[in-house]
Amino acid sequence: MSLPDLACLDLQECSQLPQNTLMAPLPLLRELRCALGPTTINLIVGSKEAVLVSSDLFEAFHVWEEDQPATDSSEIDPSELN
């Protein structure tokens, strides 16, 4: 998995996770740790391919996503994602 893959994550809200928690497969967690550096987000290794996030992180991501400038995905150069 490479960093461009991180740009296409499908986050799924999981109200059963404690606040500030993300659960994903180990290879993805390794990539996230490298991309984010030190973080206060609780990263848990999951047994499924799904990326589950606590309700607070799910909401925070959507607030962040709404603040991002709109782009046409056909205009994105994959080499710029690295």
PLY file of the C-alpha trace (Angstrom):
ply
format ascii 1.0
element vertex 82
property float x
property float y
property float z
element edge 81
property int vertex1
property int vertex2
end_header
0.00 0.00 0.00
1.36 3.39 -0.93
0.51 6.91 0.15
-1.72 7.54 -2.89
-3.92 4.76 -1.51
-4.38 6.82 1.66
-6.04 9.56 -0.38
-8.83 7.14 -1.26
-9.70 5.74 2.16
-13.31 4.83 2.76
-13.79 5.64 6.42
-16.67 3.87 8.13
-18.13 5.24 11.34
-18.22 2.82 14.26
-20.04 4.13 17.31
-18.68 1.21 19.37
-15.08 2.45 19.16
-13.81 4.71 21.95
-13.31 8.37 21.10
-10.28 9.31 19.01
-9.81 5.77 17.62
-9.12 4.36 14.17
-9.09 0.62 13.39
-7.53 -0.67 10.18
-5.34 -3.47 8.80
-1.70 -3.39 9.93
-0.20 -2.38 6.54
-2.50 0.64 6.43
-1.69 1.59 10.02
2.02 1.51 9.14
1.41 3.89 6.23
-0.73 6.18 8.38
1.91 6.27 11.12
4.56 7.26 8.55
2.30 9.88 6.97
1.03 11.39 10.23
4.07 11.09 12.44
3.39 11.38 16.16
-0.35 11.56 16.77
-2.79 11.28 19.64
-5.17 9.14 17.59
-5.51 5.61 18.98
-4.55 3.25 16.15
-5.84 -0.31 16.51
-5.01 -3.24 14.25
-8.20 -4.65 12.76
-8.82 -8.07 11.29
-10.92 -6.79 8.35
-10.05 -4.61 5.35
-12.46 -1.92 6.56
-11.18 1.32 8.06
-13.35 2.01 11.09
-13.26 5.30 12.95
-14.93 6.51 16.12
-17.87 8.88 15.74
-15.85 11.93 16.79
-13.13 11.27 14.18
-15.75 10.55 11.54
-17.40 13.92 12.20
-14.04 15.74 12.35
-13.03 14.26 9.00
-16.25 15.44 7.37
-15.80 18.95 8.78
-12.24 18.98 7.39
-13.42 17.57 4.05
-16.03 20.33 3.68
-13.32 22.97 4.20
-11.18 21.60 1.36
-11.38 23.34 -2.03
-13.48 21.43 -4.53
-11.43 19.63 -7.19
-12.36 17.60 -10.21
-10.83 14.14 -9.70
-9.89 14.03 -13.39
-7.58 17.01 -12.76
-5.58 15.25 -10.02
-2.15 14.06 -11.07
-1.41 10.84 -9.10
2.25 11.84 -8.82
1.19 14.83 -6.70
-0.26 12.52 -4.06
3.20 11.40 -2.91
0 1
1 2
2 3
3 4
4 5
5 6
6 7
7 8
8 9
9 10
10 11
11 12
12 13
13 14
14 15
15 16
16 17
17 18
18 19
19 20
20 21
21 22
22 23
23 24
24 25
25 26
26 27
27 28
28 29
29 30
30 31
31 32
32 33
33 34
34 35
35 36
36 37
37 38
38 39
39 40
40 41
41 42
42 43
43 44
44 45
45 46
46 47
47 48
48 49
49 50
50 51
51 52
52 53
53 54
54 55
55 56
56 57
57 58
58 59
59 60
60 61
61 62
62 63
63 64
64 65
65 66
66 67
67 68
68 69
69 70
70 71
71 72
72 73
73 74
74 75
75 76
76 77
77 78
78 79
79 80
80 81
